[in-house]
Amino acid sequence: MSGARRPKPGARRVVVTAGPTREHVDPVRFLSNESSGRMGFAIARAAAARGDHVTLIAGPVHLETPPGVERVDVVSARDMLAAVKAAFERADVLIMSAAVGDWRPARKLAGKWRKKDDGSETASLELVKNPDILATVARDKGDRLVIGFALETGDGLRRARAKMKRKGADYVVLNDASALNSERASVTIIGRDGSERRIDARSKDEIAAALVELTHPAPAQ
Ligand code: CTP
């Protein structure tokens, strides 16, 4: 493990989630979300480069662990919740950039799903709701900082504000759908304090650096 460094003075303990989650239907099939994990890995890299102690909780992605970052690999939303709860206990900041699956199959079959063998042209899958990791952890966050992401269509700002309130986050990073699997992104960072900051067509590394700055508020004069 490369993350066992002593944090620098003023450094923060940061938990970042990244990538999709997977919910298995059977041993070879799963439900998942589109997500490269690049934004979360860029945030982890930027925070570690600033001297923070970073725990990166990653769903299944093909990305290298940034230098100095402690990585925990998970598969399902419930695995991710358990890993986030454990890491957040001793952290100052949580940044939820993972694309967590909202639903999982009510049952995971031990063998392959062979529904088609009965000659039927349709099949249905019963789904149950996954826990909301951000909302669960934010409930008891105290003065720790929690940052969420939102990918919205339509009236994005209004929806993102409502999501921030509903989930109890301090900030929400509103992403344009163009961010998916692309090198550049445009985001609006909205805060509980009413703040709104637009960052247009920047690399994910630049956006990551701006987010990390948010977690290091300037000391009061
Ligand atoms: N999130 C989470 N747990 C979930 C679903 C989402 O922690 N089960 C987090 C994401 O990591 C993100 C934020 O919540 O930081 C918003 O995710 P999004 O998918 O936009 O929100 P949903 O709650 O799924 O809302 P909807 O799909 O209805 O827009």
py3Dmol code that shows the C-alpha trace and the ligand (Angstrom):
import py3Dmol

protein = """\
ATOM      1  CA  MET A   1       0.000   0.000   0.000  1.00  0.00           C
ATOM      2  CA  SER A   2       1.396   3.384  -0.971  1.00  0.00           C
ATOM      3  CA  GLY A   3      -0.890   5.584   1.133  1.00  0.00           C
ATOM      4  CA  ALA A   4       0.628   5.202   4.613  1.00  0.00           C
ATOM      5  CA  ARG A   5       2.128   8.707   4.647  1.00  0.00           C
ATOM      6  CA  ARG A   6       1.920  11.107   7.531  1.00  0.00           C
ATOM      7  CA  PRO A   7      -0.315  14.003   6.428  1.00  0.00           C
ATOM      8  CA  LYS A   8       1.371  17.434   6.247  1.00  0.00           C
ATOM      9  CA  PRO A   9       0.237  20.118   8.715  1.00  0.00           C
ATOM     10  CA  GLY A  10      -3.040  21.590   7.442  1.00  0.00           C
ATOM     11  CA  ALA A  11      -3.599  18.509   5.294  1.00  0.00           C
ATOM     12  CA  ARG A  12      -7.033  17.010   5.226  1.00  0.00           C
ATOM     13  CA  ARG A  13      -8.177  13.426   5.338  1.00  0.00           C
ATOM     14  CA  VAL A  14     -10.185  13.067   2.175  1.00  0.00           C
ATOM     15  CA  VAL A  15     -12.364  10.182   1.004  1.00  0.00           C
ATOM     16  CA  VAL A  16     -13.109  10.142  -2.728  1.00  0.00           C
ATOM     17  CA  THR A  17     -15.398   7.686  -4.510  1.00  0.00           C
ATOM     18  CA  ALA A  18     -15.041   7.013  -8.223  1.00  0.00           C
ATOM     19  CA  GLY A  19     -16.358   4.944 -11.080  1.00  0.00           C
ATOM     20  CA  PRO A  20     -19.537   2.919 -11.409  1.00  0.00           C
ATOM     21  CA  THR A  21     -20.960   0.292  -9.096  1.00  0.00           C
ATOM     22  CA  ARG A  22     -22.091  -3.121 -10.328  1.00  0.00           C
ATOM     23  CA  GLU A  23     -25.109  -5.088  -9.202  1.00  0.00           C
ATOM     24  CA  HIS A  24     -24.957  -8.713 -10.209  1.00  0.00           C
ATOM     25  CA  VAL A  25     -27.983 -10.534 -11.593  1.00  0.00           C
ATOM     26  CA  ASP A  26     -26.043 -13.801 -11.725  1.00  0.00           C
ATOM     27  CA  PRO A  27     -22.320 -14.672 -11.728  1.00  0.00           C
ATOM     28  CA  VAL A  28     -21.781 -13.268 -15.257  1.00  0.00           C
ATOM     29  CA  ARG A  29     -24.358 -10.490 -15.692  1.00  0.00           C
ATOM     30  CA  PHE A  30     -24.780  -7.186 -13.941  1.00  0.00           C
ATOM     31  CA  LEU A  31     -26.487  -3.778 -13.983  1.00  0.00           C
ATOM     32  CA  SER A  32     -24.156  -0.810 -14.003  1.00  0.00           C
ATOM     33  CA  ASN A  33     -23.762   2.863 -14.909  1.00  0.00           C
ATOM     34  CA  GLU A  34     -21.674   4.593 -17.547  1.00  0.00           C
ATOM     35  CA  SER A  35     -18.640   6.014 -15.751  1.00  0.00           C
ATOM     36  CA  SER A  36     -14.922   5.997 -16.548  1.00  0.00           C
ATOM     37  CA  GLY A  37     -13.913   6.975 -13.010  1.00  0.00           C
ATOM     38  CA  ARG A  38     -11.564   9.641 -14.412  1.00  0.00           C
ATOM     39  CA  MET A  39     -13.049  12.568 -12.480  1.00  0.00           C
ATOM     40  CA  GLY A  40     -12.720  10.810  -9.112  1.00  0.00           C
ATOM     41  CA  PHE A  41      -9.188   9.625  -9.868  1.00  0.00           C
ATOM     42  CA  ALA A  42      -8.245  13.178 -10.914  1.00  0.00           C
ATOM     43  CA  ILE A  43      -9.616  14.516  -7.596  1.00  0.00           C
ATOM     44  CA  ALA A  44      -7.696  11.875  -5.636  1.00  0.00           C
ATOM     45  CA  ARG A  45      -4.493  12.756  -7.542  1.00  0.00           C
ATOM     46  CA  ALA A  46      -4.973  16.505  -6.987  1.00  0.00           C
ATOM     47  CA  ALA A  47      -5.692  16.095  -3.260  1.00  0.00           C
ATOM     48  CA  ALA A  48      -2.673  13.804  -2.734  1.00  0.00           C
ATOM     49  CA  ALA A  49      -0.481  16.243  -4.682  1.00  0.00           C
ATOM     50  CA  ARG A  50      -1.619  18.986  -2.286  1.00  0.00           C
ATOM     51  CA  GLY A  51      -0.478  16.831   0.646  1.00  0.00           C
ATOM     52  CA  ASP A  52      -3.848  15.455   1.774  1.00  0.00           C
ATOM     53  CA  HIS A  53      -4.273  11.898   3.014  1.00  0.00           C
ATOM     54  CA  VAL A  54      -6.541  10.342   0.400  1.00  0.00           C
ATOM     55  CA  THR A  55      -8.624   7.169   0.474  1.00  0.00           C
ATOM     56  CA  LEU A  56      -9.966   6.427  -2.997  1.00  0.00           C
ATOM     57  CA  ILE A  57     -12.912   4.032  -3.024  1.00  0.00           C
ATOM     58  CA  ALA A  58     -13.253   2.785  -6.584  1.00  0.00           C
ATOM     59  CA  GLY A  59     -15.819   0.739  -8.414  1.00  0.00           C
ATOM     60  CA  PRO A  60     -14.645  -1.477 -11.295  1.00  0.00           C
ATOM     61  CA  VAL A  61     -12.485   0.773 -13.520  1.00  0.00           C
ATOM     62  CA  HIS A  62      -9.274   0.370 -15.506  1.00  0.00           C
ATOM     63  CA  LEU A  63      -7.248   3.218 -14.057  1.00  0.00           C
ATOM     64  CA  GLU A  64      -3.956   3.342 -12.215  1.00  0.00           C
ATOM     65  CA  THR A  65      -3.923   4.378  -8.590  1.00  0.00           C
ATOM     66  CA  PRO A  66      -2.502   7.931  -8.321  1.00  0.00           C
ATOM     67  CA  PRO A  67       0.759   8.215  -6.349  1.00  0.00           C
ATOM     68  CA  GLY A  68       0.382   8.366  -2.566  1.00  0.00           C
ATOM     69  CA  VAL A  69      -3.294   7.385  -2.612  1.00  0.00           C
ATOM     70  CA  GLU A  70      -4.746   4.553  -0.545  1.00  0.00           C
ATOM     71  CA  ARG A  71      -7.183   2.640  -2.763  1.00  0.00           C
ATOM     72  CA  VAL A  72     -10.085   0.414  -1.780  1.00  0.00           C
ATOM     73  CA  ASP A  73     -11.755  -1.516  -4.621  1.00  0.00           C
ATOM     74  CA  VAL A  74     -15.465  -2.282  -4.356  1.00  0.00           C
ATOM     75  CA  VAL A  75     -18.128  -3.724  -6.649  1.00  0.00           C
ATOM     76  CA  SER A  76     -21.667  -3.023  -5.437  1.00  0.00           C
ATOM     77  CA  ALA A  77     -23.318   0.054  -3.928  1.00  0.00           C
ATOM     78  CA  ARG A  78     -23.629  -1.738  -0.604  1.00  0.00           C
ATOM     79  CA  ASP A  79     -19.884  -2.573  -0.643  1.00  0.00           C
ATOM     80  CA  MET A  80     -19.204   1.081  -1.416  1.00  0.00           C
ATOM     81  CA  LEU A  81     -21.428   2.247   1.451  1.00  0.00           C
ATOM     82  CA  ALA A  82     -19.555   0.006   3.916  1.00  0.00           C
ATOM     83  CA  ALA A  83     -16.159   1.216   2.649  1.00  0.00           C
ATOM     84  CA  VAL A  84     -17.237   4.901   2.747  1.00  0.00           C
ATOM     85  CA  LYS A  85     -18.641   4.584   6.280  1.00  0.00           C
ATOM     86  CA  ALA A  86     -15.392   3.005   7.520  1.00  0.00           C
ATOM     87  CA  ALA A  87     -13.140   5.578   5.833  1.00  0.00           C
ATOM     88  CA  PHE A  88     -15.292   8.625   6.647  1.00  0.00           C
ATOM     89  CA  GLU A  89     -15.135   7.874  10.391  1.00  0.00           C
ATOM     90  CA  ARG A  90     -11.651   9.342  10.491  1.00  0.00           C
ATOM     91  CA  ALA A  91     -11.939  11.793   7.588  1.00  0.00           C
ATOM     92  CA  ASP A  92     -12.611  15.514   7.168  1.00  0.00           C
ATOM     93  CA  VAL A  93     -14.018  15.464   3.651  1.00  0.00           C
ATOM     94  CA  LEU A  94     -16.079  13.125   1.444  1.00  0.00           C
ATOM     95  CA  ILE A  95     -16.265  13.689  -2.311  1.00  0.00           C
ATOM     96  CA  MET A  96     -18.849  11.393  -3.927  1.00  0.00           C
ATOM     97  CA  SER A  97     -17.990  11.347  -7.612  1.00  0.00           C
ATOM     98  CA  ALA A  98     -18.997   7.690  -8.085  1.00  0.00           C
ATOM     99  CA  ALA A  99     -21.910   6.856 -10.363  1.00  0.00           C
ATOM    100  CA  VAL A 100     -23.701   4.699  -7.816  1.00  0.00           C
ATOM    101  CA  GLY A 101     -26.382   2.351  -9.130  1.00  0.00           C
ATOM    102  CA  ASP A 102     -29.767   3.301  -7.711  1.00  0.00           C
ATOM    103  CA  TRP A 103     -31.200  -0.228  -8.021  1.00  0.00           C
ATOM    104  CA  ARG A 104     -30.101  -3.828  -7.604  1.00  0.00           C
ATOM    105  CA  PRO A 105     -31.784  -7.115  -8.478  1.00  0.00           C
ATOM    106  CA  ALA A 106     -33.972  -8.371  -5.643  1.00  0.00           C
ATOM    107  CA  ARG A 107     -32.156 -11.711  -5.875  1.00  0.00           C
ATOM    108  CA  LYS A 108     -28.716 -12.644  -7.140  1.00  0.00           C
ATOM    109  CA  LEU A 109     -28.872 -16.066  -8.781  1.00  0.00           C
ATOM    110  CA  ALA A 110     -26.143 -18.517  -7.811  1.00  0.00           C
ATOM    111  CA  GLY A 111     -26.132 -20.024 -11.334  1.00  0.00           C
ATOM    112  CA  LYS A 112     -26.705 -18.420 -14.760  1.00  0.00           C
ATOM    113  CA  TRP A 113     -30.106 -16.898 -15.463  1.00  0.00           C
ATOM    114  CA  ARG A 114     -31.697 -19.272 -17.993  1.00  0.00           C
ATOM    115  CA  LYS A 115     -35.058 -17.594 -18.394  1.00  0.00           C
ATOM    116  CA  LYS A 116     -34.898 -17.861 -22.210  1.00  0.00           C
ATOM    117  CA  ASP A 117     -34.936 -21.665 -21.970  1.00  0.00           C
ATOM    118  CA  ASP A 118     -38.661 -21.631 -21.221  1.00  0.00           C
ATOM    119  CA  GLY A 119     -39.400 -20.198 -24.700  1.00  0.00           C
ATOM    120  CA  SER A 120     -40.639 -16.845 -23.403  1.00  0.00           C
ATOM    121  CA  GLU A 121     -39.904 -13.645 -25.428  1.00  0.00           C
ATOM    122  CA  THR A 122     -40.036 -11.371 -22.412  1.00  0.00           C
ATOM    123  CA  ALA A 123     -38.565 -11.461 -18.958  1.00  0.00           C
ATOM    124  CA  SER A 124     -38.681  -9.159 -15.998  1.00  0.00           C
ATOM    125  CA  LEU A 125     -36.257  -8.418 -13.253  1.00  0.00           C
ATOM    126  CA  GLU A 126     -37.413  -7.325  -9.835  1.00  0.00           C
ATOM    127  CA  LEU A 127     -35.302  -4.469  -8.503  1.00  0.00           C
ATOM    128  CA  VAL A 128     -34.903  -3.048  -5.031  1.00  0.00           C
ATOM    129  CA  LYS A 129     -33.544   0.344  -4.134  1.00  0.00           C
ATOM    130  CA  ASN A 130     -29.928   0.712  -3.106  1.00  0.00           C
ATOM    131  CA  PRO A 131     -29.000   2.849  -0.117  1.00  0.00           C
ATOM    132  CA  ASP A 132     -28.109   6.447  -0.931  1.00  0.00           C
ATOM    133  CA  ILE A 133     -24.497   6.583   0.227  1.00  0.00           C
ATOM    134  CA  LEU A 134     -24.199  10.377   0.217  1.00  0.00           C
ATOM    135  CA  ALA A 135     -27.465  10.944   2.093  1.00  0.00           C
ATOM    136  CA  THR A 136     -26.707   8.188   4.627  1.00  0.00           C
ATOM    137  CA  VAL A 137     -23.256   9.486   5.475  1.00  0.00           C
ATOM    138  CA  ALA A 138     -24.228  13.181   5.380  1.00  0.00           C
ATOM    139  CA  ARG A 139     -26.868  12.632   8.092  1.00  0.00           C
ATOM    140  CA  ASP A 140     -24.218  12.343  10.836  1.00  0.00           C
ATOM    141  CA  LYS A 141     -21.457  14.339   9.212  1.00  0.00           C
ATOM    142  CA  GLY A 142     -21.204  17.077  11.878  1.00  0.00           C
ATOM    143  CA  ASP A 143     -18.853  19.776  10.615  1.00  0.00           C
ATOM    144  CA  ARG A 144     -17.173  17.496   8.055  1.00  0.00           C
ATOM    145  CA  LEU A 145     -17.495  18.535   4.432  1.00  0.00           C
ATOM    146  CA  VAL A 146     -19.546  16.455   2.001  1.00  0.00           C
ATOM    147  CA  ILE A 147     -19.480  17.136  -1.744  1.00  0.00           C
ATOM    148  CA  GLY A 148     -21.798  15.406  -4.206  1.00  0.00           C
ATOM    149  CA  PHE A 149     -22.078  15.324  -7.982  1.00  0.00           C
ATOM    150  CA  ALA A 150     -25.162  15.655 -10.125  1.00  0.00           C
ATOM    151  CA  LEU A 151     -25.659  14.887 -13.775  1.00  0.00           C
ATOM    152  CA  GLU A 152     -28.874  16.557 -14.806  1.00  0.00           C
ATOM    153  CA  THR A 153     -30.850  17.273 -17.917  1.00  0.00           C
ATOM    154  CA  GLY A 154     -33.419  20.053 -18.232  1.00  0.00           C
ATOM    155  CA  ASP A 155     -33.448  22.593 -15.407  1.00  0.00           C
ATOM    156  CA  GLY A 156     -30.139  21.361 -14.001  1.00  0.00           C
ATOM    157  CA  LEU A 157     -29.437  24.106 -11.477  1.00  0.00           C
ATOM    158  CA  ARG A 158     -32.812  23.834  -9.804  1.00  0.00           C
ATOM    159  CA  ARG A 159     -32.614  20.041  -9.673  1.00  0.00           C
ATOM    160  CA  ALA A 160     -29.049  20.093  -8.374  1.00  0.00           C
ATOM    161  CA  ARG A 161     -29.985  22.557  -5.616  1.00  0.00           C
ATOM    162  CA  ALA A 162     -32.906  20.346  -4.604  1.00  0.00           C
ATOM    163  CA  LYS A 163     -30.592  17.299  -4.622  1.00  0.00           C
ATOM    164  CA  MET A 164     -28.039  19.097  -2.436  1.00  0.00           C
ATOM    165  CA  LYS A 165     -30.725  19.894   0.155  1.00  0.00           C
ATOM    166  CA  ARG A 166     -32.351  16.471   0.000  1.00  0.00           C
ATOM    167  CA  LYS A 167     -29.056  14.647   0.482  1.00  0.00           C
ATOM    168  CA  GLY A 168     -27.558  17.062   3.015  1.00  0.00           C
ATOM    169  CA  ALA A 169     -24.435  17.887   0.972  1.00  0.00           C
ATOM    170  CA  ASP A 170     -22.416  21.093   1.449  1.00  0.00           C
ATOM    171  CA  TYR A 171     -21.672  21.398  -2.266  1.00  0.00           C
ATOM    172  CA  VAL A 172     -22.940  19.767  -5.431  1.00  0.00           C
ATOM    173  CA  VAL A 173     -20.940  19.722  -8.643  1.00  0.00           C
ATOM    174  CA  LEU A 174     -23.379  19.953 -11.520  1.00  0.00           C
ATOM    175  CA  ASN A 175     -22.007  18.204 -14.579  1.00  0.00           C
ATOM    176  CA  ASP A 176     -23.070  18.579 -18.176  1.00  0.00           C
ATOM    177  CA  ALA A 177     -23.813  15.195 -19.788  1.00  0.00           C
ATOM    178  CA  SER A 178     -20.946  15.964 -22.212  1.00  0.00           C
ATOM    179  CA  ALA A 179     -18.597  15.125 -19.309  1.00  0.00           C
ATOM    180  CA  LEU A 180     -19.220  11.401 -19.678  1.00  0.00           C
ATOM    181  CA  ASN A 181     -16.114   9.680 -21.035  1.00  0.00           C
ATOM    182  CA  SER A 182     -14.608  12.939 -22.268  1.00  0.00           C
ATOM    183  CA  GLU A 183     -11.339  14.729 -21.484  1.00  0.00           C
ATOM    184  CA  ARG A 184     -12.897  18.162 -20.868  1.00  0.00           C
ATOM    185  CA  ALA A 185     -15.900  19.086 -18.796  1.00  0.00           C
ATOM    186  CA  SER A 186     -17.983  22.075 -17.796  1.00  0.00           C
ATOM    187  CA  VAL A 187     -19.324  22.156 -14.269  1.00  0.00           C
ATOM    188  CA  THR A 188     -21.164  24.486 -11.927  1.00  0.00           C
ATOM    189  CA  ILE A 189     -20.264  24.142  -8.258  1.00  0.00           C
ATOM    190  CA  ILE A 190     -23.209  25.138  -6.093  1.00  0.00           C
ATOM    191  CA  GLY A 191     -22.957  25.591  -2.343  1.00  0.00           C
ATOM    192  CA  ARG A 192     -25.366  25.420   0.574  1.00  0.00           C
ATOM    193  CA  ASP A 193     -24.286  29.013   1.262  1.00  0.00           C
ATOM    194  CA  GLY A 194     -25.971  30.027  -2.033  1.00  0.00           C
ATOM    195  CA  SER A 195     -22.667  30.252  -3.925  1.00  0.00           C
ATOM    196  CA  GLU A 196     -22.475  29.313  -7.587  1.00  0.00           C
ATOM    197  CA  ARG A 197     -19.257  28.945  -9.558  1.00  0.00           C
ATOM    198  CA  ARG A 198     -19.113  28.015 -13.232  1.00  0.00           C
ATOM    199  CA  ILE A 199     -16.012  26.303 -14.666  1.00  0.00           C
ATOM    200  CA  ASP A 200     -16.208  26.046 -18.452  1.00  0.00           C
ATOM    201  CA  ALA A 201     -14.565  23.483 -20.778  1.00  0.00           C
ATOM    202  CA  ARG A 202     -11.608  22.634 -18.560  1.00  0.00           C
ATOM    203  CA  SER A 203      -9.633  19.446 -18.188  1.00  0.00           C
ATOM    204  CA  LYS A 204     -10.731  17.082 -15.438  1.00  0.00           C
ATOM    205  CA  ASP A 205      -7.393  17.800 -13.695  1.00  0.00           C
ATOM    206  CA  GLU A 206      -8.171  21.537 -13.592  1.00  0.00           C
ATOM    207  CA  ILE A 207     -11.674  20.894 -12.261  1.00  0.00           C
ATOM    208  CA  ALA A 208     -10.251  18.458  -9.709  1.00  0.00           C
ATOM    209  CA  ALA A 209      -7.755  21.083  -8.497  1.00  0.00           C
ATOM    210  CA  ALA A 210     -10.577  23.645  -8.078  1.00  0.00           C
ATOM    211  CA  LEU A 211     -12.585  21.146  -6.028  1.00  0.00           C
ATOM    212  CA  VAL A 212      -9.641  20.335  -3.805  1.00  0.00           C
ATOM    213  CA  GLU A 213      -9.191  24.075  -3.119  1.00  0.00           C
ATOM    214  CA  LEU A 214     -12.791  24.127  -1.914  1.00  0.00           C
ATOM    215  CA  THR A 215     -11.849  21.641   0.815  1.00  0.00           C
ATOM    216  CA  HIS A 216      -9.052  23.935   2.052  1.00  0.00           C
ATOM    217  CA  PRO A 217     -10.919  27.069   3.062  1.00  0.00           C
ATOM    218  CA  ALA A 218      -8.756  30.131   3.648  1.00  0.00           C
ATOM    219  CA  PRO A 219      -8.131  30.651   7.396  1.00  0.00           C
ATOM    220  CA  ALA A 220     -10.271  33.356   9.014  1.00  0.00           C
ATOM    221  CA  GLN A 221      -8.444  36.746   9.208  1.00  0.00           C
TER     222      GLN A 221
END
"""
ligand_1 = """\
29
CTP
N -25.289 8.832 -4.855
C -25.078 8.057 -3.719
N -25.782 6.897 -3.562
C -26.694 6.519 -4.482
C -26.937 7.317 -5.644
C -26.191 8.466 -5.789
O -24.265 8.409 -2.887
N -27.373 5.379 -4.290
C -24.526 10.093 -4.989
C -23.646 10.195 -6.219
O -22.339 9.713 -5.968
C -23.646 11.691 -6.487
C -25.008 12.149 -5.996
O -25.464 11.127 -5.107
O -22.666 12.367 -5.719
C -26.052 12.360 -7.050
O -26.190 11.224 -7.836
P -27.332 11.105 -8.933
O -27.210 9.769 -9.562
O -27.362 12.320 -9.786
O -28.578 11.202 -7.986
P -29.753 10.248 -7.750
O -29.989 10.219 -6.294
O -29.526 8.942 -8.420
O -30.930 11.067 -8.414
P -31.686 10.906 -9.801
O -31.107 9.708 -10.510
O -33.083 10.757 -9.360
O -31.417 12.209 -10.493
"""
view = py3Dmol.view(width=600, height=400)
view.addModel(protein, "pdb")
view.setStyle({"model": 0}, {"cartoon": {"style": "trace"}})
view.addModel(ligand_1, "xyz")
view.setStyle({"model": 1}, {"stick": {}})
view.zoomTo()
view.show()
